[in-house]
Amino acid sequence: MEILNTVNDILWTYILIAVLLAAAVWFTIRTRGVQFRMFMEMLRLL
C-alpha cells in the first residue's frame, strides 16, 4: 500500500504539474497568445 501511495503522490504532483505546464505552453503557441492579445477586449466585455 505504501508503494501505491508513493506512486500516486508522484503522479499527482510532479508529473501533473509538468503536463499542465506543457499543455499551457502548447495552447498559447497554437492560439498565438489569444489570452494576451485580447486582454483589453476581455475587460471591455466584463
Secondary structure, 3 states (H helix, E strand, C coil): CHHHHHHHHHHHHHHHHHHHHHHHHHHHHHCCCHHHHCHHHHHHHC
